[in-house]
């Protein structure tokens, strides 16, 4: 979404694309403590270079990581540091809340 619709086709602003990938789906799933940066929210953050971000996954290589991601924090734990995986796996299953 970021490379294609923001950078290449310019049909979305960066801010709108990020909202569509974060707070919008979190709210639809009833996960109100995710998807925004605010007090009492889960500490899930991605720091990326908007000029380099690119999805590299395909149907034949679905586990290929995106490029342009410099830092990734999941549940307050650093998972990607300066573009490299740290080996930490703090993720957990999230359930839909009604």
Gaussian input, Z-matrix of N, CA and C with variables (Angstrom, degrees):
# hf/3-21g

backbone

0 1
 N
 C     1     B1
 C     2     B2     1     A1
 N     3     B3     2     A2     1     D1
 C     4     B4     3     A3     2     D2
 C     5     B5     4     A4     3     D3
 N     6     B6     5     A5     4     D4
 C     7     B7     6     A6     5     D5
 C     8     B8     7     A7     6     D6
 N     9     B9     8     A8     7     D7
 C    10    B10     9     A9     8     D8
 C    11    B11    10    A10     9     D9
 N    12    B12    11    A11    10    D10
 C    13    B13    12    A12    11    D11
 C    14    B14    13    A13    12    D12
 N    15    B15    14    A14    13    D13
 C    16    B16    15    A15    14    D14
 C    17    B17    16    A16    15    D15
 N    18    B18    17    A17    16    D16
 C    19    B19    18    A18    17    D17
 C    20    B20    19    A19    18    D18
 N    21    B21    20    A20    19    D19
 C    22    B22    21    A21    20    D20
 C    23    B23    22    A22    21    D21
 N    24    B24    23    A23    22    D22
 C    25    B25    24    A24    23    D23
 C    26    B26    25    A25    24    D24
 N    27    B27    26    A26    25    D25
 C    28    B28    27    A27    26    D26
 C    29    B29    28    A28    27    D27
 N    30    B30    29    A29    28    D28
 C    31    B31    30    A30    29    D29
 C    32    B32    31    A31    30    D30
 N    33    B33    32    A32    31    D31
 C    34    B34    33    A33    32    D32
 C    35    B35    34    A34    33    D33
 N    36    B36    35    A35    34    D34
 C    37    B37    36    A36    35    D35
 C    38    B38    37    A37    36    D36
 N    39    B39    38    A38    37    D37
 C    40    B40    39    A39    38    D38
 C    41    B41    40    A40    39    D39
 N    42    B42    41    A41    40    D40
 C    43    B43    42    A42    41    D41
 C    44    B44    43    A43    42    D42
 N    45    B45    44    A44    43    D43
 C    46    B46    45    A45    44    D44
 C    47    B47    46    A46    45    D45
 N    48    B48    47    A47    46    D46
 C    49    B49    48    A48    47    D47
 C    50    B50    49    A49    48    D48
 N    51    B51    50    A50    49    D49
 C    52    B52    51    A51    50    D50
 C    53    B53    52    A52    51    D51
 N    54    B54    53    A53    52    D52
 C    55    B55    54    A54    53    D53
 C    56    B56    55    A55    54    D54
 N    57    B57    56    A56    55    D55
 C    58    B58    57    A57    56    D56
 C    59    B59    58    A58    57    D57
 N    60    B60    59    A59    58    D58
 C    61    B61    60    A60    59    D59
 C    62    B62    61    A61    60    D60
 N    63    B63    62    A62    61    D61
 C    64    B64    63    A63    62    D62
 C    65    B65    64    A64    63    D63
 N    66    B66    65    A65    64    D64
 C    67    B67    66    A66    65    D65
 C    68    B68    67    A67    66    D66
 N    69    B69    68    A68    67    D67
 C    70    B70    69    A69    68    D68
 C    71    B71    70    A70    69    D69
 N    72    B72    71    A71    70    D70
 C    73    B73    72    A72    71    D71
 C    74    B74    73    A73    72    D72
 N    75    B75    74    A74    73    D73
 C    76    B76    75    A75    74    D74
 C    77    B77    76    A76    75    D75
 N    78    B78    77    A77    76    D76
 C    79    B79    78    A78    77    D77
 C    80    B80    79    A79    78    D78
 N    81    B81    80    A80    79    D79
 C    82    B82    81    A81    80    D80
 C    83    B83    82    A82    81    D81
 N    84    B84    83    A83    82    D82
 C    85    B85    84    A84    83    D83
 C    86    B86    85    A85    84    D84
 N    87    B87    86    A86    85    D85
 C    88    B88    87    A87    86    D86
 C    89    B89    88    A88    87    D87
 N    90    B90    89    A89    88    D88
 C    91    B91    90    A90    89    D89
 C    92    B92    91    A91    90    D90
 N    93    B93    92    A92    91    D91
 C    94    B94    93    A93    92    D92
 C    95    B95    94    A94    93    D93
 N    96    B96    95    A95    94    D94
 C    97    B97    96    A96    95    D95
 C    98    B98    97    A97    96    D96
 N    99    B99    98    A98    97    D97
 C   100   B100    99    A99    98    D98
 C   101   B101   100   A100    99    D99
 N   102   B102   101   A101   100   D100
 C   103   B103   102   A102   101   D101
 C   104   B104   103   A103   102   D102
 N   105   B105   104   A104   103   D103
 C   106   B106   105   A105   104   D104
 C   107   B107   106   A106   105   D105
 N   108   B108   107   A107   106   D106
 C   109   B109   108   A108   107   D107
 C   110   B110   109   A109   108   D108
 N   111   B111   110   A110   109   D109
 C   112   B112   111   A111   110   D110
 C   113   B113   112   A112   111   D111
 N   114   B114   113   A113   112   D112
 C   115   B115   114   A114   113   D113
 C   116   B116   115   A115   114   D114
 N   117   B117   116   A116   115   D115
 C   118   B118   117   A117   116   D116
 C   119   B119   118   A118   117   D117
 N   120   B120   119   A119   118   D118
 C   121   B121   120   A120   119   D119
 C   122   B122   121   A121   120   D120
 N   123   B123   122   A122   121   D121
 C   124   B124   123   A123   122   D122
 C   125   B125   124   A124   123   D123
 N   126   B126   125   A125   124   D124
 C   127   B127   126   A126   125   D125
 C   128   B128   127   A127   126   D126
 N   129   B129   128   A128   127   D127
 C   130   B130   129   A129   128   D128
 C   131   B131   130   A130   129   D129
 N   132   B132   131   A131   130   D130
 C   133   B133   132   A132   131   D131
 C   134   B134   133   A133   132   D132
 N   135   B135   134   A134   133   D133
 C   136   B136   135   A135   134   D134
 C   137   B137   136   A136   135   D135
 N   138   B138   137   A137   136   D136
 C   139   B139   138   A138   137   D137
 C   140   B140   139   A139   138   D138
 N   141   B141   140   A140   139   D139
 C   142   B142   141   A141   140   D140
 C   143   B143   142   A142   141   D141
 N   144   B144   143   A143   142   D142
 C   145   B145   144   A144   143   D143
 C   146   B146   145   A145   144   D144
 N   147   B147   146   A146   145   D145
 C   148   B148   147   A147   146   D146
 C   149   B149   148   A148   147   D147
 N   150   B150   149   A149   148   D148
 C   151   B151   150   A150   149   D149
 C   152   B152   151   A151   150   D150
 N   153   B153   152   A152   151   D151
 C   154   B154   153   A153   152   D152
 C   155   B155   154   A154   153   D153
 N   156   B156   155   A155   154   D154
 C   157   B157   156   A156   155   D155
 C   158   B158   157   A157   156   D156
 N   159   B159   158   A158   157   D157
 C   160   B160   159   A159   158   D158
 C   161   B161   160   A160   159   D159
 N   162   B162   161   A161   160   D160
 C   163   B163   162   A162   161   D161
 C   164   B164   163   A163   162   D162
 N   165   B165   164   A164   163   D163
 C   166   B166   165   A165   164   D164
 C   167   B167   166   A166   165   D165
 N   168   B168   167   A167   166   D166
 C   169   B169   168   A168   167   D167
 C   170   B170   169   A169   168   D168
 N   171   B171   170   A170   169   D169
 C   172   B172   171   A171   170   D170
 C   173   B173   172   A172   171   D171
 N   174   B174   173   A173   172   D172
 C   175   B175   174   A174   173   D173
 C   176   B176   175   A175   174   D174
 N   177   B177   176   A176   175   D175
 C   178   B178   177   A177   176   D176
 C   179   B179   178   A178   177   D177
 N   180   B180   179   A179   178   D178
 C   181   B181   180   A180   179   D179
 C   182   B182   181   A181   180   D180
 N   183   B183   182   A182   181   D181
 C   184   B184   183   A183   182   D182
 C   185   B185   184   A184   183   D183
 N   186   B186   185   A185   184   D184
 C   187   B187   186   A186   185   D185
 C   188   B188   187   A187   186   D186
 N   189   B189   188   A188   187   D187
 C   190   B190   189   A189   188   D188
 C   191   B191   190   A190   189   D189
 N   192   B192   191   A191   190   D190
 C   193   B193   192   A192   191   D191
 C   194   B194   193   A193   192   D192
 N   195   B195   194   A194   193   D193
 C   196   B196   195   A195   194   D194
 C   197   B197   196   A196   195   D195
 N   198   B198   197   A197   196   D196
 C   199   B199   198   A198   197   D197
 C   200   B200   199   A199   198   D198
 N   201   B201   200   A200   199   D199
 C   202   B202   201   A201   200   D200
 C   203   B203   202   A202   201   D201
 N   204   B204   203   A203   202   D202
 C   205   B205   204   A204   203   D203
 C   206   B206   205   A205   204   D204
 N   207   B207   206   A206   205   D205
 C   208   B208   207   A207   206   D206
 C   209   B209   208   A208   207   D207
 N   210   B210   209   A209   208   D208
 C   211   B211   210   A210   209   D209
 C   212   B212   211   A211   210   D210
 N   213   B213   212   A212   211   D211
 C   214   B214   213   A213   212   D212
 C   215   B215   214   A214   213   D213
 N   216   B216   215   A215   214   D214
 C   217   B217   216   A216   215   D215
 C   218   B218   217   A217   216   D216
 N   219   B219   218   A218   217   D217
 C   220   B220   219   A219   218   D218
 C   221   B221   220   A220   219   D219
 N   222   B222   221   A221   220   D220
 C   223   B223   222   A222   221   D221
 C   224   B224   223   A223   222   D222
 N   225   B225   224   A224   223   D223
 C   226   B226   225   A225   224   D224
 C   227   B227   226   A226   225   D225
 N   228   B228   227   A227   226   D226
 C   229   B229   228   A228   227   D227
 C   230   B230   229   A229   228   D228
 N   231   B231   230   A230   229   D229
 C   232   B232   231   A231   230   D230
 C   233   B233   232   A232   231   D231
 N   234   B234   233   A233   232   D232
 C   235   B235   234   A234   233   D233
 C   236   B236   235   A235   234   D234
 N   237   B237   236   A236   235   D235
 C   238   B238   237   A237   236   D236
 C   239   B239   238   A238   237   D237
 N   240   B240   239   A239   238   D238
 C   241   B241   240   A240   239   D239
 C   242   B242   241   A241   240   D240
 N   243   B243   242   A242   241   D241
 C   244   B244   243   A243   242   D242
 C   245   B245   244   A244   243   D243
 N   246   B246   245   A245   244   D244
 C   247   B247   246   A246   245   D245
 C   248   B248   247   A247   246   D246
 N   249   B249   248   A248   247   D247
 C   250   B250   249   A249   248   D248
 C   251   B251   250   A250   249   D249
 N   252   B252   251   A251   250   D250
 C   253   B253   252   A252   251   D251
 C   254   B254   253   A253   252   D252
 N   255   B255   254   A254   253   D253
 C   256   B256   255   A255   254   D254
 C   257   B257   256   A256   255   D255
 N   258   B258   257   A257   256   D256
 C   259   B259   258   A258   257   D257
 C   260   B260   259   A259   258   D258
 N   261   B261   260   A260   259   D259
 C   262   B262   261   A261   260   D260
 C   263   B263   262   A262   261   D261
 N   264   B264   263   A263   262   D262
 C   265   B265   264   A264   263   D263
 C   266   B266   265   A265   264   D264
 N   267   B267   266   A266   265   D265
 C   268   B268   267   A267   266   D266
 C   269   B269   268   A268   267   D267
 N   270   B270   269   A269   268   D268
 C   271   B271   270   A270   269   D269
 C   272   B272   271   A271   270   D270
 N   273   B273   272   A272   271   D271
 C   274   B274   273   A273   272   D272
 C   275   B275   274   A274   273   D273
 N   276   B276   275   A275   274   D274
 C   277   B277   276   A276   275   D275
 C   278   B278   277   A277   276   D276
 N   279   B279   278   A278   277   D277
 C   280   B280   279   A279   278   D278
 C   281   B281   280   A280   279   D279
 N   282   B282   281   A281   280   D280
 C   283   B283   282   A282   281   D281
 C   284   B284   283   A283   282   D282
 N   285   B285   284   A284   283   D283
 C   286   B286   285   A285   284   D284
 C   287   B287   286   A286   285   D285
 N   288   B288   287   A287   286   D286
 C   289   B289   288   A288   287   D287
 C   290   B290   289   A289   288   D288
 N   291   B291   290   A290   289   D289
 C   292   B292   291   A291   290   D290
 C   293   B293   292   A292   291   D291

   B1=1.4407
   B2=1.5260
   B3=1.3228
   B4=1.4620
   B5=1.5242
   B6=1.3225
   B7=1.4649
   B8=1.5229
   B9=1.3317
   B10=1.4682
   B11=1.5223
   B12=1.3284
   B13=1.4683
   B14=1.5255
   B15=1.3290
   B16=1.4701
   B17=1.5226
   B18=1.3225
   B19=1.4612
   B20=1.5257
   B21=1.3408
   B22=1.4647
   B23=1.5246
   B24=1.3263
   B25=1.4676
   B26=1.5265
   B27=1.3342
   B28=1.4645
   B29=1.5398
   B30=1.3301
   B31=1.4643
   B32=1.5300
   B33=1.3365
   B34=1.4640
   B35=1.5200
   B36=1.3280
   B37=1.4560
   B38=1.5289
   B39=1.3001
   B40=1.4571
   B41=1.5195
   B42=1.3244
   B43=1.4627
   B44=1.5312
   B45=1.3245
   B46=1.4618
   B47=1.5268
   B48=1.3170
   B49=1.4662
   B50=1.5205
   B51=1.3245
   B52=1.4712
   B53=1.5295
   B54=1.3166
   B55=1.4734
   B56=1.5212
   B57=1.3266
   B58=1.4625
   B59=1.5297
   B60=1.3237
   B61=1.4665
   B62=1.5258
   B63=1.3275
   B64=1.4632
   B65=1.5301
   B66=1.3142
   B67=1.4645
   B68=1.5256
   B69=1.3105
   B70=1.4654
   B71=1.5393
   B72=1.3433
   B73=1.4714
   B74=1.5274
   B75=1.3247
   B76=1.4720
   B77=1.5252
   B78=1.3089
   B79=1.4615
   B80=1.5264
   B81=1.3125
   B82=1.4725
   B83=1.5244
   B84=1.3366
   B85=1.4667
   B86=1.5257
   B87=1.3266
   B88=1.4631
   B89=1.5200
   B90=1.3235
   B91=1.4678
   B92=1.5307
   B93=1.3263
   B94=1.4638
   B95=1.5170
   B96=1.3267
   B97=1.4618
   B98=1.5280
   B99=1.3259
   B100=1.4658
   B101=1.5233
   B102=1.3274
   B103=1.4568
   B104=1.5103
   B105=1.3331
   B106=1.4697
   B107=1.5206
   B108=1.3084
   B109=1.4611
   B110=1.5191
   B111=1.3289
   B112=1.4593
   B113=1.5278
   B114=1.3432
   B115=1.4676
   B116=1.5303
   B117=1.3154
   B118=1.4628
   B119=1.5250
   B120=1.3120
   B121=1.4588
   B122=1.5268
   B123=1.3488
   B124=1.4653
   B125=1.5284
   B126=1.3197
   B127=1.4635
   B128=1.5263
   B129=1.3350
   B130=1.4590
   B131=1.5163
   B132=1.3282
   B133=1.4600
   B134=1.5246
   B135=1.3283
   B136=1.4612
   B137=1.5204
   B138=1.3177
   B139=1.4624
   B140=1.5232
   B141=1.3423
   B142=1.4640
   B143=1.5203
   B144=1.3248
   B145=1.4529
   B146=1.5271
   B147=1.3426
   B148=1.4648
   B149=1.5286
   B150=1.3192
   B151=1.4610
   B152=1.5229
   B153=1.3342
   B154=1.4626
   B155=1.5253
   B156=1.3290
   B157=1.4624
   B158=1.5307
   B159=1.3297
   B160=1.4603
   B161=1.5156
   B162=1.3217
   B163=1.4548
   B164=1.5175
   B165=1.3284
   B166=1.4628
   B167=1.5244
   B168=1.3346
   B169=1.4641
   B170=1.5254
   B171=1.3201
   B172=1.4579
   B173=1.5271
   B174=1.3189
   B175=1.4617
   B176=1.5240
   B177=1.3200
   B178=1.4666
   B179=1.5197
   B180=1.3322
   B181=1.4707
   B182=1.5252
   B183=1.3530
   B184=1.4655
   B185=1.5317
   B186=1.3187
   B187=1.4629
   B188=1.5266
   B189=1.3204
   B190=1.4561
   B191=1.5324
   B192=1.3182
   B193=1.4599
   B194=1.5257
   B195=1.3143
   B196=1.4646
   B197=1.5235
   B198=1.3141
   B199=1.4613
   B200=1.5251
   B201=1.3190
   B202=1.4587
   B203=1.5157
   B204=1.3381
   B205=1.4645
   B206=1.5246
   B207=1.3274
   B208=1.4708
   B209=1.5302
   B210=1.3384
   B211=1.4666
   B212=1.5225
   B213=1.3339
   B214=1.4553
   B215=1.5177
   B216=1.3207
   B217=1.4555
   B218=1.5230
   B219=1.3372
   B220=1.4623
   B221=1.5202
   B222=1.3159
   B223=1.4713
   B224=1.5251
   B225=1.3262
   B226=1.4599
   B227=1.5171
   B228=1.3217
   B229=1.4674
   B230=1.5308
   B231=1.3307
   B232=1.4624
   B233=1.5290
   B234=1.3411
   B235=1.4657
   B236=1.5230
   B237=1.3315
   B238=1.4656
   B239=1.5194
   B240=1.3112
   B241=1.4681
   B242=1.5221
   B243=1.3216
   B244=1.4645
   B245=1.5279
   B246=1.3425
   B247=1.4502
   B248=1.5151
   B249=1.3366
   B250=1.4642
   B251=1.5214
   B252=1.3373
   B253=1.4622
   B254=1.5239
   B255=1.3337
   B256=1.4669
   B257=1.5229
   B258=1.3281
   B259=1.4529
   B260=1.5221
   B261=1.3073
   B262=1.4704
   B263=1.5225
   B264=1.3332
   B265=1.4654
   B266=1.5270
   B267=1.3498
   B268=1.4663
   B269=1.5288
   B270=1.3052
   B271=1.4574
   B272=1.5185
   B273=1.3359
   B274=1.4461
   B275=1.5255
   B276=1.3120
   B277=1.4593
   B278=1.5204
   B279=1.3239
   B280=1.4598
   B281=1.5147
   B282=1.2991
   B283=1.4579
   B284=1.5296
   B285=1.3128
   B286=1.4717
   B287=1.5155
   B288=1.3220
   B289=1.4634
   B290=1.5054
   B291=1.3089
   B292=1.4622
   B293=1.4908
   A1=110.67
   A2=117.32
   A3=119.54
   A4=111.87
   A5=117.23
   A6=119.67
   A7=111.00
   A8=116.63
   A9=120.42
   A10=113.57
   A11=117.16
   A12=120.30
   A13=114.61
   A14=117.18
   A15=119.47
   A16=110.17
   A17=116.61
   A18=120.10
   A19=113.09
   A20=117.99
   A21=119.71
   A22=113.09
   A23=117.39
   A24=119.86
   A25=113.75
   A26=117.00
   A27=122.82
   A28=112.75
   A29=117.30
   A30=120.68
   A31=112.02
   A32=117.05
   A33=122.23
   A34=109.20
   A35=116.18
   A36=119.02
   A37=107.61
   A38=116.81
   A39=120.86
   A40=110.55
   A41=116.13
   A42=120.61
   A43=111.79
   A44=117.31
   A45=120.30
   A46=110.77
   A47=117.66
   A48=120.64
   A49=110.89
   A50=117.33
   A51=120.46
   A52=109.83
   A53=118.06
   A54=121.06
   A55=110.97
   A56=117.26
   A57=121.40
   A58=112.22
   A59=117.03
   A60=120.33
   A61=112.68
   A62=118.13
   A63=120.07
   A64=111.82
   A65=117.88
   A66=120.76
   A67=113.20
   A68=119.07
   A69=120.97
   A70=111.64
   A71=119.72
   A72=117.96
   A73=112.89
   A74=118.41
   A75=120.61
   A76=110.02
   A77=117.47
   A78=121.09
   A79=111.48
   A80=117.26
   A81=120.34
   A82=111.45
   A83=116.18
   A84=120.67
   A85=111.92
   A86=116.89
   A87=120.20
   A88=113.10
   A89=117.12
   A90=122.04
   A91=107.92
   A92=115.45
   A93=120.72
   A94=114.29
   A95=118.36
   A96=120.54
   A97=111.27
   A98=117.18
   A99=122.02
   A100=110.18
   A101=115.89
   A102=120.23
   A103=116.03
   A104=117.84
   A105=120.93
   A106=109.14
   A107=116.40
   A108=121.92
   A109=107.02
   A110=115.77
   A111=121.81
   A112=108.29
   A113=117.78
   A114=120.12
   A115=111.22
   A116=116.60
   A117=125.73
   A118=114.01
   A119=117.14
   A120=120.77
   A121=108.51
   A122=116.52
   A123=121.08
   A124=108.35
   A125=116.32
   A126=120.61
   A127=110.02
   A128=115.74
   A129=123.06
   A130=106.63
   A131=117.48
   A132=121.51
   A133=110.82
   A134=116.39
   A135=122.08
   A136=107.49
   A137=116.52
   A138=121.76
   A139=106.19
   A140=115.97
   A141=120.07
   A142=110.10
   A143=114.74
   A144=122.11
   A145=107.13
   A146=118.58
   A147=120.46
   A148=113.58
   A149=117.74
   A150=120.81
   A151=112.57
   A152=117.75
   A153=121.13
   A154=114.10
   A155=117.93
   A156=120.02
   A157=109.56
   A158=115.92
   A159=121.23
   A160=109.18
   A161=116.74
   A162=121.57
   A163=107.99
   A164=117.35
   A165=120.52
   A166=112.06
   A167=117.81
   A168=121.11
   A169=110.49
   A170=115.05
   A171=122.21
   A172=108.05
   A173=116.98
   A174=119.74
   A175=110.72
   A176=117.25
   A177=120.06
   A178=112.71
   A179=117.72
   A180=122.67
   A181=109.57
   A182=118.11
   A183=120.75
   A184=114.09
   A185=118.75
   A186=121.10
   A187=113.34
   A188=117.44
   A189=121.64
   A190=109.50
   A191=116.95
   A192=121.43
   A193=112.24
   A194=115.66
   A195=121.73
   A196=109.64
   A197=116.29
   A198=121.15
   A199=108.38
   A200=116.62
   A201=121.23
   A202=114.46
   A203=118.40
   A204=121.56
   A205=107.77
   A206=116.23
   A207=121.09
   A208=112.34
   A209=116.08
   A210=121.17
   A211=108.78
   A212=115.75
   A213=122.11
   A214=108.05
   A215=115.55
   A216=122.27
   A217=107.52
   A218=116.90
   A219=122.63
   A220=107.95
   A221=116.44
   A222=121.68
   A223=111.74
   A224=116.02
   A225=121.38
   A226=115.07
   A227=117.97
   A228=122.82
   A229=109.46
   A230=117.70
   A231=122.81
   A232=110.37
   A233=116.43
   A234=122.60
   A235=111.32
   A236=117.48
   A237=122.62
   A238=106.90
   A239=115.97
   A240=122.95
   A241=108.27
   A242=116.67
   A243=123.35
   A244=111.06
   A245=116.01
   A246=121.75
   A247=116.04
   A248=117.78
   A249=121.28
   A250=111.22
   A251=116.07
   A252=121.25
   A253=110.07
   A254=116.37
   A255=120.98
   A256=112.41
   A257=117.46
   A258=121.01
   A259=113.09
   A260=117.05
   A261=121.53
   A262=109.20
   A263=117.38
   A264=122.40
   A265=109.85
   A266=117.21
   A267=120.75
   A268=115.16
   A269=118.19
   A270=121.54
   A271=111.82
   A272=115.09
   A273=120.61
   A274=109.50
   A275=116.23
   A276=121.44
   A277=109.32
   A278=116.61
   A279=122.27
   A280=108.64
   A281=116.96
   A282=122.38
   A283=110.25
   A284=115.59
   A285=122.35
   A286=109.28
   A287=116.44
   A288=121.25
   A289=109.57
   A290=116.99
   A291=120.40
   A292=111.34
   D1=-44.02
   D2=-176.09
   D3=-67.72
   D4=-47.03
   D5=-179.16
   D6=-68.67
   D7=-49.23
   D8=-174.23
   D9=-72.81
   D10=-56.18
   D11=-170.68
   D12=-88.31
   D13=-22.80
   D14=177.79
   D15=-95.00
   D16=-58.57
   D17=-173.12
   D18=-77.92
   D19=-46.05
   D20=-173.73
   D21=-85.54
   D22=-55.02
   D23=-175.33
   D24=-89.05
   D25=-16.59
   D26=177.14
   D27=54.73
   D28=39.24
   D29=177.93
   D30=-97.04
   D31=-12.40
   D32=175.92
   D33=-130.07
   D34=147.66
   D35=170.56
   D36=-77.73
   D37=159.32
   D38=177.19
   D39=-58.61
   D40=-42.77
   D41=-179.01
   D42=-62.41
   D43=-43.47
   D44=-179.65
   D45=-67.12
   D46=-40.64
   D47=178.41
   D48=-62.48
   D49=-43.48
   D50=178.94
   D51=-63.04
   D52=-42.48
   D53=177.53
   D54=-60.49
   D55=-41.41
   D56=-179.67
   D57=-66.63
   D58=-21.41
   D59=-179.77
   D60=-101.17
   D61=-6.62
   D62=-174.25
   D63=-124.51
   D64=-86.24
   D65=-173.34
   D66=-66.92
   D67=-35.52
   D68=-178.88
   D69=-61.79
   D70=-54.86
   D71=178.41
   D72=-67.28
   D73=-33.88
   D74=178.20
   D75=-61.37
   D76=-45.90
   D77=178.92
   D78=-64.16
   D79=-40.96
   D80=179.70
   D81=-63.75
   D82=-29.24
   D83=178.86
   D84=-89.68
   D85=0.21
   D86=179.83
   D87=76.83
   D88=18.58
   D89=179.68
   D90=-97.22
   D91=74.76
   D92=-170.86
   D93=-74.98
   D94=-8.60
   D95=177.17
   D96=-98.47
   D97=17.60
   D98=-179.46
   D99=-133.40
   D100=160.17
   D101=172.02
   D102=93.12
   D103=-2.91
   D104=178.22
   D105=-141.15
   D106=159.24
   D107=173.56
   D108=-99.76
   D109=107.57
   D110=-177.69
   D111=-163.60
   D112=162.08
   D113=176.97
   D114=-56.54
   D115=143.71
   D116=177.77
   D117=67.98
   D118=15.51
   D119=176.07
   D120=-96.92
   D121=156.85
   D122=175.82
   D123=-64.00
   D124=142.45
   D125=-177.91
   D126=-89.17
   D127=76.90
   D128=174.77
   D129=-113.77
   D130=112.59
   D131=-174.69
   D132=-136.68
   D133=144.37
   D134=174.25
   D135=-126.41
   D136=127.32
   D137=173.79
   D138=-109.37
   D139=116.25
   D140=-176.07
   D141=-131.82
   D142=159.89
   D143=175.42
   D144=-91.31
   D145=112.59
   D146=-176.68
   D147=-62.85
   D148=-20.35
   D149=178.00
   D150=-84.57
   D151=-14.19
   D152=-176.35
   D153=-118.93
   D154=-13.68
   D155=-176.00
   D156=-60.25
   D157=130.84
   D158=-177.70
   D159=-158.45
   D160=126.87
   D161=173.72
   D162=-74.04
   D163=132.16
   D164=179.69
   D165=-113.85
   D166=-1.67
   D167=-178.81
   D168=-70.57
   D169=146.03
   D170=176.10
   D171=-134.17
   D172=175.96
   D173=177.04
   D174=-63.22
   D175=-35.07
   D176=-179.32
   D177=-85.41
   D178=-21.50
   D179=177.44
   D180=-130.04
   D181=68.03
   D182=-174.33
   D183=-70.45
   D184=-16.29
   D185=-178.17
   D186=-97.80
   D187=14.40
   D188=177.97
   D189=-75.10
   D190=128.15
   D191=-176.06
   D192=-77.21
   D193=152.30
   D194=175.36
   D195=-69.63
   D196=151.51
   D197=173.57
   D198=-97.25
   D199=159.52
   D200=177.41
   D201=91.13
   D202=-0.48
   D203=178.17
   D204=-89.77
   D205=116.84
   D206=-178.10
   D207=-90.62
   D208=-42.20
   D209=-177.93
   D210=-140.79
   D211=143.74
   D212=175.48
   D213=-138.61
   D214=126.01
   D215=177.65
   D216=-117.29
   D217=125.00
   D218=178.60
   D219=-121.52
   D220=123.61
   D221=-177.13
   D222=50.89
   D223=37.75
   D224=177.65
   D225=80.70
   D226=4.16
   D227=-175.78
   D228=-112.14
   D229=131.42
   D230=-178.28
   D231=-72.46
   D232=118.78
   D233=-178.11
   D234=-105.90
   D235=-36.06
   D236=173.72
   D237=-122.92
   D238=126.84
   D239=-178.12
   D240=-126.76
   D241=115.94
   D242=-177.30
   D243=53.52
   D244=42.52
   D245=176.45
   D246=81.81
   D247=0.91
   D248=-177.99
   D249=-117.14
   D250=139.67
   D251=176.63
   D252=-64.14
   D253=138.91
   D254=179.73
   D255=-93.19
   D256=-13.82
   D257=-176.29
   D258=91.16
   D259=-8.13
   D260=178.33
   D261=-75.51
   D262=144.90
   D263=-179.94
   D264=-137.38
   D265=70.66
   D266=-176.34
   D267=-85.39
   D268=5.39
   D269=-178.13
   D270=-66.71
   D271=159.52
   D272=176.98
   D273=-147.72
   D274=159.61
   D275=178.91
   D276=-69.68
   D277=132.99
   D278=176.98
   D279=-110.14
   D280=134.10
   D281=-178.70
   D282=-106.44
   D283=144.80
   D284=175.63
   D285=-60.71
   D286=134.13
   D287=177.29
   D288=-108.18
   D289=134.59
   D290=-179.17
   D291=-100.21

